[in-house]
Amino acid sequence: MNIYIIGAGNMGKPIAKTLAAKYRVYVCDRNPDKARIAGVIFDAGFKNLDKADYVIVAVKPQDIPALANDIGKKINSSAILVSIAAGVKINKLQKLFGIKKVVRVMPNLGLLVGQGIAAWRSMGLTKREKQKVKKLLNQLTSNFEVKKESDIDAVTAISGSGPAYFFYLAQALQKTAINLGLSLNMARKLVEKTFLAAAILQRGKNYQELIKQVTSKKGTTEAALKVLNKNHMDQIIEQAVKVAQKRAKELSHA
């Protein structure tokens, strides 16, 4: 099976590396150095694009129209186009590339370390082709198909943007640790190990029960949580996620 990946950035490159272990993978990028990946065939000028069974579009959303104008007629009509460009709807991809079989995927940064999660929606595919897409995505990341395309906007706000929320909180804790007199090195180690352990401990557990495990009556954690609750931290998080979802919808209609 031939897979053609356009864009060798933060997502395109690890996708290429992973799939190259099992499939013939071609990669094209405006920067040739980024596209030179072990086990992958660098293809300048889309010379082998017509051989592709799958075309994975891993470029920025704003670059989609120009790309489609360049390569739309070069893609084999039986190929399946898989797009990870945030906010670009399936019907728009079909129209721009002139391709009927399209899969829109929303992966996240966890893909880089084998802990990714992705949601996807397809159009124009047979049941068998959807099974093959599922099999392909399973090589890359945990994934599931959503019932309607609009759900991808919510997924984008939760898991797509989610790592940034995590890093934001980690950064705030590190800064606070330093303000309390700890060294940068010590603060960093404390935050990294604490968050890593918490991520492992939360698997399959009830979050409220986990909070209770850490919280002693009239103790330090209870005092801290009272401040978070008083300032409606849960509402702040919900507001932030809803704004992210709204922005995803705006990008979908751009």
Phi and psi in degrees as GROMACS dihedral restraints (atoms count N, CA, C in turn):
[ dihedral_restraints ]
;  ai    aj    ak    al  type     phi  dphi    fc
    3     4     5     6     1  -103.6    20    10
    4     5     6     7     1   128.5    20    10
    6     7     8     9     1  -121.2    20    10
    7     8     9    10     1   130.5    20    10
    9    10    11    12     1  -115.5    20    10
   10    11    12    13     1   121.4    20    10
   12    13    14    15     1  -111.3    20    10
   13    14    15    16     1   126.7    20    10
   15    16    17    18     1  -107.8    20    10
   16    17    18    19     1   112.3    20    10
   18    19    20    21     1   108.1    20    10
   19    20    21    22     1   117.9    20    10
   21    22    23    24     1  -115.7    20    10
   22    23    24    25     1    48.4    20    10
   24    25    26    27     1   -90.1    20    10
   25    26    27    28     1  -149.1    20    10
   27    28    29    30     1   -58.9    20    10
   28    29    30    31     1   -32.5    20    10
   30    31    32    33     1   -99.8    20    10
   31    32    33    34     1   -44.2    20    10
   33    34    35    36     1   -58.8    20    10
   34    35    36    37     1   -41.8    20    10
   36    37    38    39     1   -65.6    20    10
   37    38    39    40     1   -51.6    20    10
   39    40    41    42     1   -64.3    20    10
   40    41    42    43     1   -31.4    20    10
   42    43    44    45     1   -63.4    20    10
   43    44    45    46     1   -44.6    20    10
   45    46    47    48     1   -62.0    20    10
   46    47    48    49     1   -45.8    20    10
   48    49    50    51     1   -60.1    20    10
   49    50    51    52     1   -43.6    20    10
   51    52    53    54     1   -67.9    20    10
   52    53    54    55     1   -47.4    20    10
   54    55    56    57     1   -71.2    20    10
   55    56    57    58     1   -26.5    20    10
   57    58    59    60     1   -64.6    20    10
   58    59    60    61     1   -18.5    20    10
   60    61    62    63     1   -71.6    20    10
   61    62    63    64     1   -18.1    20    10
   63    64    65    66     1  -126.8    20    10
   64    65    66    67     1   -25.7    20    10
   66    67    68    69     1  -126.0    20    10
   67    68    69    70     1   167.7    20    10
   69    70    71    72     1   -82.6    20    10
   70    71    72    73     1   118.6    20    10
   72    73    74    75     1  -119.3    20    10
   73    74    75    76     1   127.5    20    10
   75    76    77    78     1  -107.4    20    10
   76    77    78    79     1   144.4    20    10
   78    79    80    81     1  -133.5    20    10
   79    80    81    82     1   137.4    20    10
   81    82    83    84     1  -128.9    20    10
   82    83    84    85     1   133.5    20    10
   84    85    86    87     1  -147.8    20    10
   85    86    87    88     1   150.6    20    10
   87    88    89    90     1   -62.4    20    10
   88    89    90    91     1   -25.3    20    10
   90    91    92    93     1  -103.6    20    10
   91    92    93    94     1   102.2    20    10
   93    94    95    96     1   -55.2    20    10
   94    95    96    97     1   -34.7    20    10
   96    97    98    99     1   -63.1    20    10
   97    98    99   100     1   -36.7    20    10
   99   100   101   102     1   -69.4    20    10
  100   101   102   103     1   -29.8    20    10
  102   103   104   105     1   -87.5    20    10
  103   104   105   106     1    -4.3    20    10
  105   106   107   108     1   -87.7    20    10
  106   107   108   109     1    94.2    20    10
  108   109   110   111     1  -121.2    20    10
  109   110   111   112     1   137.2    20    10
  111   112   113   114     1   -57.0    20    10
  112   113   114   115     1   129.8    20    10
  114   115   116   117     1    83.4    20    10
  115   116   117   118     1    -0.7    20    10
  117   118   119   120     1  -115.4    20    10
  118   119   120   121     1   144.0    20    10
  120   121   122   123     1   -91.4    20    10
  121   122   123   124     1   115.6    20    10
  123   124   125   126     1   -77.2    20    10
  124   125   126   127     1   128.2    20    10
  126   127   128   129     1  -126.1    20    10
  127   128   129   130     1   105.9    20    10
  129   130   131   132     1   -85.1    20    10
  130   131   132   133     1   135.2    20    10
  132   133   134   135     1    76.9    20    10
  133   134   135   136     1    16.1    20    10
  135   136   137   138     1    58.6    20    10
  136   137   138   139     1    35.2    20    10
  138   139   140   141     1   -65.1    20    10
  139   140   141   142     1   -32.0    20    10
  141   142   143   144     1  -106.0    20    10
  142   143   144   145     1    13.6    20    10
  144   145   146   147     1   -60.7    20    10
  145   146   147   148     1   -35.4    20    10
  147   148   149   150     1   -70.2    20    10
  148   149   150   151     1   -10.4    20    10
  150   151   152   153     1   -87.1    20    10
  151   152   153   154     1   -10.5    20    10
  153   154   155   156     1   -73.2    20    10
  154   155   156   157     1   134.8    20    10
  156   157   158   159     1   -85.6    20    10
  157   158   159   160     1   -32.1    20    10
  159   160   161   162     1  -130.8    20    10
  160   161   162   163     1   136.6    20    10
  162   163   164   165     1  -117.0    20    10
  163   164   165   166     1   113.1    20    10
  165   166   167   168     1   -98.9    20    10
  166   167   168   169     1   116.7    20    10
  168   169   170   171     1   -95.7    20    10
  169   170   171   172     1   111.4    20    10
  171   172   173   174     1  -123.6    20    10
  172   173   174   175     1    47.7    20    10
  174   175   176   177     1  -110.7    20    10
  175   176   177   178     1   171.2    20    10
  177   178   179   180     1   -68.4    20    10
  178   179   180   181     1   146.0    20    10
  180   181   182   183     1   -51.8    20    10
  181   182   183   184     1   -39.5    20    10
  183   184   185   186     1   -69.5    20    10
  184   185   186   187     1   -15.0    20    10
  186   187   188   189     1   -92.1    20    10
  187   188   189   190     1    -5.5    20    10
  189   190   191   192     1   -61.1    20    10
  190   191   192   193     1   -50.9    20    10
  192   193   194   195     1   -57.0    20    10
  193   194   195   196     1   -45.6    20    10
  195   196   197   198     1   -65.0    20    10
  196   197   198   199     1   -40.4    20    10
  198   199   200   201     1   -62.5    20    10
  199   200   201   202     1   -46.2    20    10
  201   202   203   204     1   -60.1    20    10
  202   203   204   205     1   -38.5    20    10
  204   205   206   207     1   -64.6    20    10
  205   206   207   208     1   -33.4    20    10
  207   208   209   210     1   -78.0    20    10
  208   209   210   211     1   -37.7    20    10
  210   211   212   213     1  -119.6    20    10
  211   212   213   214     1    -9.3    20    10
  213   214   215   216     1   -45.7    20    10
  214   215   216   217     1   -46.2    20    10
  216   217   218   219     1   -79.7    20    10
  217   218   219   220     1    -7.9    20    10
  219   220   221   222     1   -92.1    20    10
  220   221   222   223     1   -13.3    20    10
  222   223   224   225     1   -80.9    20    10
  223   224   225   226     1   134.6    20    10
  225   226   227   228     1   -60.8    20    10
  226   227   228   229     1   135.8    20    10
  228   229   230   231     1   -63.6    20    10
  229   230   231   232     1   -20.7    20    10
  231   232   233   234     1   -91.1    20    10
  232   233   234   235     1    -5.8    20    10
  234   235   236   237     1   -71.8    20    10
  235   236   237   238     1   155.3    20    10
  237   238   239   240     1  -105.7    20    10
  238   239   240   241     1   125.1    20    10
  240   241   242   243     1   -94.0    20    10
  241   242   243   244     1   125.4    20    10
  243   244   245   246     1  -114.5    20    10
  244   245   246   247     1   117.8    20    10
  246   247   248   249     1  -112.3    20    10
  247   248   249   250     1   132.7    20    10
  249   250   251   252     1  -110.6    20    10
  250   251   252   253     1    14.3    20    10
  252   253   254   255     1   -73.3    20    10
  253   254   255   256     1   119.6    20    10
  255   256   257   258     1   -64.2    20    10
  256   257   258   259     1   134.2    20    10
  258   259   260   261     1    83.9    20    10
  259   260   261   262     1    -4.7    20    10
  261   262   263   264     1   -95.5    20    10
  262   263   264   265     1   113.8    20    10
  264   265   266   267     1   -72.6    20    10
  265   266   267   268     1   157.9    20    10
  267   268   269   270     1   -60.8    20    10
  268   269   270   271     1   -46.4    20    10
  270   271   272   273     1   -64.2    20    10
  271   272   273   274     1   -29.6    20    10
  273   274   275   276     1   -71.4    20    10
  274   275   276   277     1   -40.6    20    10
  276   277   278   279     1   -63.6    20    10
  277   278   279   280     1   -41.3    20    10
  279   280   281   282     1   -60.2    20    10
  280   281   282   283     1   -44.1    20    10
  282   283   284   285     1   -69.0    20    10
  283   284   285   286     1   -45.5    20    10
  285   286   287   288     1   -66.6    20    10
  286   287   288   289     1   -43.4    20    10
  288   289   290   291     1   -92.3    20    10
  289   290   291   292     1   -11.0    20    10
  291   292   293   294     1    67.6    20    10
  292   293   294   295     1    32.3    20    10
  294   295   296   297     1  -118.2    20    10
  295   296   297   298     1   134.7    20    10
  297   298   299   300     1   -82.0    20    10
  298   299   300   301     1   -38.8    20    10
  300   301   302   303     1   -91.0    20    10
  301   302   303   304     1   105.5    20    10
  303   304   305   306     1  -132.2    20    10
  304   305   306   307     1   137.8    20    10
  306   307   308   309     1  -123.2    20    10
  307   308   309   310     1   125.9    20    10
  309   310   311   312     1  -104.3    20    10
  310   311   312   313     1   124.2    20    10
  312   313   314   315     1  -121.7    20    10
  313   314   315   316     1   138.8    20    10
  315   316   317   318     1  -117.2    20    10
  316   317   318   319     1    92.5    20    10
  318   319   320   321     1   -86.0    20    10
  319   320   321   322     1  -177.0    20    10
  321   322   323   324     1  -141.0    20    10
  322   323   324   325     1   178.0    20    10
  324   325   326   327     1   -62.9    20    10
  325   326   327   328     1   -21.5    20    10
  327   328   329   330     1   -60.0    20    10
  328   329   330   331     1   -20.7    20    10
  330   331   332   333     1   -55.2    20    10
  331   332   333   334     1   -31.5    20    10
  333   334   335   336     1   -66.7    20    10
  334   335   336   337     1   -23.3    20    10
  336   337   338   339     1  -122.8    20    10
  337   338   339   340     1    21.6    20    10
  339   340   341   342     1    71.8    20    10
  340   341   342   343     1    20.9    20    10
  342   343   344   345     1  -129.0    20    10
  343   344   345   346     1    32.1    20    10
  345   346   347   348     1   -80.2    20    10
  346   347   348   349     1   163.9    20    10
  348   349   350   351     1  -141.3    20    10
  349   350   351   352     1   135.8    20    10
  351   352   353   354     1  -138.8    20    10
  352   353   354   355     1   146.1    20    10
  354   355   356   357     1  -113.7    20    10
  355   356   357   358     1   147.8    20    10
  357   358   359   360     1  -147.2    20    10
  358   359   360   361     1   159.9    20    10
  360   361   362   363     1  -145.0    20    10
  361   362   363   364     1   141.7    20    10
  363   364   365   366     1  -124.8    20    10
  364   365   366   367     1   164.0    20    10
  366   367   368   369     1  -149.0    20    10
  367   368   369   370     1   137.2    20    10
  369   370   371   372     1    85.2    20    10
  370   371   372   373     1     6.5    20    10
  372   373   374   375     1  -101.8    20    10
  373   374   375   376     1   147.1    20    10
  375   376   377   378     1   -77.8    20    10
  376   377   378   379     1   168.8    20    10
  378   379   380   381     1   -59.8    20    10
  379   380   381   382     1   -41.1    20    10
  381   382   383   384     1   -65.5    20    10
  382   383   384   385     1   -40.8    20    10
  384   385   386   387     1   -65.8    20    10
  385   386   387   388     1   -36.6    20    10
  387   388   389   390     1   -65.5    20    10
  388   389   390   391     1   -35.7    20    10
  390   391   392   393     1   -65.5    20    10
  391   392   393   394     1   -37.5    20    10
  393   394   395   396     1   -68.3    20    10
  394   395   396   397     1   -37.6    20    10
  396   397   398   399     1   -63.1    20    10
  397   398   399   400     1   -44.5    20    10
  399   400   401   402     1   -57.9    20    10
  400   401   402   403     1   -43.6    20    10
  402   403   404   405     1   -62.9    20    10
  403   404   405   406     1   -41.1    20    10
  405   406   407   408     1   -64.8    20    10
  406   407   408   409     1   -46.6    20    10
  408   409   410   411     1   -65.4    20    10
  409   410   411   412     1   -30.6    20    10
  411   412   413   414     1   -62.8    20    10
  412   413   414   415     1   -24.2    20    10
  414   415   416   417     1   -69.2    20    10
  415   416   417   418     1   -22.3    20    10
  417   418   419   420     1  -105.0    20    10
  418   419   420   421     1   -41.6    20    10
  420   421   422   423     1  -165.3    20    10
  421   422   423   424     1   157.3    20    10
  423   424   425   426     1   -61.5    20    10
  424   425   426   427     1   145.4    20    10
  426   427   428   429     1  -158.7    20    10
  427   428   429   430     1   162.1    20    10
  429   430   431   432     1  -153.4    20    10
  430   431   432   433     1   153.5    20    10
  432   433   434   435     1   -94.0    20    10
  433   434   435   436     1   131.1    20    10
  435   436   437   438     1   -85.0    20    10
  436   437   438   439     1   155.9    20    10
  438   439   440   441     1   -73.9    20    10
  439   440   441   442     1   -30.9    20    10
  441   442   443   444     1  -139.5    20    10
  442   443   444   445     1   149.8    20    10
  444   445   446   447     1   -62.7    20    10
  445   446   447   448     1   -31.6    20    10
  447   448   449   450     1   -62.2    20    10
  448   449   450   451     1   -22.6    20    10
  450   451   452   453     1   -63.6    20    10
  451   452   453   454     1   -23.9    20    10
  453   454   455   456     1   -64.7    20    10
  454   455   456   457     1   -28.3    20    10
  456   457   458   459     1   -64.2    20    10
  457   458   459   460     1   -40.0    20    10
  459   460   461   462     1   -68.3    20    10
  460   461   462   463     1   -40.7    20    10
  462   463   464   465     1   -61.7    20    10
  463   464   465   466     1   -41.2    20    10
  465   466   467   468     1   -57.7    20    10
  466   467   468   469     1   -43.8    20    10
  468   469   470   471     1   -69.9    20    10
  469   470   471   472     1   -29.9    20    10
  471   472   473   474     1   -89.3    20    10
  472   473   474   475     1   -63.0    20    10
  474   475   476   477     1   -94.2    20    10
  475   476   477   478     1   -30.9    20    10
  477   478   479   480     1   -65.7    20    10
  478   479   480   481     1   -50.1    20    10
  480   481   482   483     1   -87.8    20    10
  481   482   483   484     1   -15.8    20    10
  483   484   485   486     1   -50.1    20    10
  484   485   486   487     1   -44.4    20    10
  486   487   488   489     1   -56.2    20    10
  487   488   489   490     1   -33.6    20    10
  489   490   491   492     1   -67.0    20    10
  490   491   492   493     1   -35.6    20    10
  492   493   494   495     1   -63.5    20    10
  493   494   495   496     1   -42.1    20    10
  495   496   497   498     1   -61.1    20    10
  496   497   498   499     1   -48.3    20    10
  498   499   500   501     1   -65.0    20    10
  499   500   501   502     1   -34.0    20    10
  501   502   503   504     1   -62.3    20    10
  502   503   504   505     1   -46.6    20    10
  504   505   506   507     1   -66.2    20    10
  505   506   507   508     1   -40.4    20    10
  507   508   509   510     1   -62.0    20    10
  508   509   510   511     1   -42.5    20    10
  510   511   512   513     1   -62.5    20    10
  511   512   513   514     1   -41.4    20    10
  513   514   515   516     1   -64.8    20    10
  514   515   516   517     1   -40.5    20    10
  516   517   518   519     1   -66.9    20    10
  517   518   519   520     1   -40.5    20    10
  519   520   521   522     1   -62.3    20    10
  520   521   522   523     1   -44.3    20    10
  522   523   524   525     1   -62.0    20    10
  523   524   525   526     1   -42.0    20    10
  525   526   527   528     1   -65.6    20    10
  526   527   528   529     1   -40.1    20    10
  528   529   530   531     1   -60.2    20    10
  529   530   531   532     1   -41.1    20    10
  531   532   533   534     1   -66.1    20    10
  532   533   534   535     1   -40.7    20    10
  534   535   536   537     1   -64.8    20    10
  535   536   537   538     1   -24.0    20    10
  537   538   539   540     1   -84.4    20    10
  538   539   540   541     1    -0.7    20    10
  540   541   542   543     1   107.0    20    10
  541   542   543   544     1    -0.7    20    10
  543   544   545   546     1   -81.4    20    10
  544   545   546   547     1   153.8    20    10
  546   547   548   549     1   -73.1    20    10
  547   548   549   550     1   160.2    20    10
  549   550   551   552     1   -58.8    20    10
  550   551   552   553     1   -43.9    20    10
  552   553   554   555     1   -61.6    20    10
  553   554   555   556     1   -44.2    20    10
  555   556   557   558     1   -67.7    20    10
  556   557   558   559     1   -42.4    20    10
  558   559   560   561     1   -61.3    20    10
  559   560   561   562     1   -43.6    20    10
  561   562   563   564     1   -63.0    20    10
  562   563   564   565     1   -45.4    20    10
  564   565   566   567     1   -61.9    20    10
  565   566   567   568     1   -42.1    20    10
  567   568   569   570     1   -63.4    20    10
  568   569   570   571     1   -44.7    20    10
  570   571   572   573     1   -67.7    20    10
  571   572   573   574     1   -46.5    20    10
  573   574   575   576     1   -60.3    20    10
  574   575   576   577     1   -49.7    20    10
  576   577   578   579     1   -68.8    20    10
  577   578   579   580     1   -37.0    20    10
  579   580   581   582     1   -64.9    20    10
  580   581   582   583     1   -45.5    20    10
  582   583   584   585     1   -70.7    20    10
  583   584   585   586     1   -37.0    20    10
  585   586   587   588     1   -63.8    20    10
  586   587   588   589     1   -45.5    20    10
  588   589   590   591     1   -63.1    20    10
  589   590   591   592     1   -43.3    20    10
  591   592   593   594     1   -62.0    20    10
  592   593   594   595     1   -39.4    20    10
  594   595   596   597     1   -62.3    20    10
  595   596   597   598     1   -38.2    20    10
  597   598   599   600     1   -73.9    20    10
  598   599   600   601     1   -42.5    20    10
  600   601   602   603     1   -64.5    20    10
  601   602   603   604     1   -28.4    20    10
  603   604   605   606     1   -78.7    20    10
  604   605   606   607     1    -9.3    20    10
  606   607   608   609     1   -59.7    20    10
  607   608   609   610     1   116.4    20    10
  609   610   611   612     1    71.9    20    10
  610   611   612   613     1     7.8    20    10
  612   613   614   615     1  -103.0    20    10
  613   614   615   616     1   157.9    20    10
  615   616   617   618     1   -77.8    20    10
  616   617   618   619     1   127.3    20    10
  618   619   620   621     1   -64.4    20    10
  619   620   621   622     1   -38.0    20    10
  621   622   623   624     1   -64.5    20    10
  622   623   624   625     1   -38.4    20    10
  624   625   626   627     1   -66.7    20    10
  625   626   627   628     1   -38.0    20    10
  627   628   629   630     1   -64.1    20    10
  628   629   630   631     1   -40.4    20    10
  630   631   632   633     1   -61.8    20    10
  631   632   633   634     1   -40.5    20    10
  633   634   635   636     1   -64.0    20    10
  634   635   636   637     1   -33.8    20    10
  636   637   638   639     1   -62.8    20    10
  637   638   639   640     1   -31.2    20    10
  639   640   641   642     1   -91.5    20    10
  640   641   642   643     1   -19.8    20    10
  642   643   644   645     1  -100.3    20    10
  643   644   645   646     1   116.7    20    10
  645   646   647   648     1   -97.7    20    10
  646   647   648   649     1   145.5    20    10
  648   649   650   651     1   -60.2    20    10
  649   650   651   652     1   127.0    20    10
  651   652   653   654     1    63.1    20    10
  652   653   654   655     1    23.1    20    10
  654   655   656   657     1   -97.3    20    10
  655   656   657   658     1  -169.5    20    10
  657   658   659   660     1   -68.2    20    10
  658   659   660   661     1   -44.0    20    10
  660   661   662   663     1   -64.7    20    10
  661   662   663   664     1   -41.6    20    10
  663   664   665   666     1   -60.3    20    10
  664   665   666   667     1   -41.3    20    10
  666   667   668   669     1   -62.7    20    10
  667   668   669   670     1   -41.9    20    10
  669   670   671   672     1   -68.0    20    10
  670   671   672   673     1   -42.1    20    10
  672   673   674   675     1   -65.1    20    10
  673   674   675   676     1   -31.9    20    10
  675   676   677   678     1   -61.5    20    10
  676   677   678   679     1   -38.4    20    10
  678   679   680   681     1   -66.3    20    10
  679   680   681   682     1   -43.3    20    10
  681   682   683   684     1   -63.2    20    10
  682   683   684   685     1   -43.7    20    10
  684   685   686   687     1   -67.3    20    10
  685   686   687   688     1   -39.6    20    10
  687   688   689   690     1   -61.5    20    10
  688   689   690   691     1   -35.2    20    10
  690   691   692   693     1   -92.7    20    10
  691   692   693   694     1    10.1    20    10
  693   694   695   696     1    54.5    20    10
  694   695   696   697     1    50.4    20    10
  696   697   698   699     1   -59.0    20    10
  697   698   699   700     1   -36.9    20    10
  699   700   701   702     1   -62.7    20    10
  700   701   702   703     1   -36.5    20    10
  702   703   704   705     1   -71.7    20    10
  703   704   705   706     1   -35.3    20    10
  705   706   707   708     1   -63.8    20    10
  706   707   708   709     1   -43.0    20    10
  708   709   710   711     1   -64.0    20    10
  709   710   711   712     1   -44.0    20    10
  711   712   713   714     1   -61.8    20    10
  712   713   714   715     1   -41.6    20    10
  714   715   716   717     1   -62.8    20    10
  715   716   717   718     1   -43.2    20    10
  717   718   719   720     1   -63.0    20    10
  718   719   720   721     1   -44.1    20    10
  720   721   722   723     1   -65.9    20    10
  721   722   723   724     1   -39.5    20    10
  723   724   725   726     1   -65.9    20    10
  724   725   726   727     1   -35.2    20    10
  726   727   728   729     1   -66.6    20    10
  727   728   729   730     1   -39.0    20    10
  729   730   731   732     1   -64.2    20    10
  730   731   732   733     1   -41.6    20    10
  732   733   734   735     1   -63.8    20    10
  733   734   735   736     1   -41.9    20    10
  735   736   737   738     1   -60.5    20    10
  736   737   738   739     1   -42.6    20    10
  738   739   740   741     1   -65.1    20    10
  739   740   741   742     1   -38.0    20    10
  741   742   743   744     1   -62.3    20    10
  742   743   744   745     1   -39.7    20    10
  744   745   746   747     1   -65.0    20    10
  745   746   747   748     1   -40.6    20    10
  747   748   749   750     1   -62.4    20    10
  748   749   750   751     1   -41.5    20    10
  750   751   752   753     1   -66.1    20    10
  751   752   753   754     1   -33.8    20    10
  753   754   755   756     1   -66.1    20    10
  754   755   756   757     1   -27.6    20    10
  756   757   758   759     1  -101.6    20    10
  757   758   759   760     1     3.8    20    10
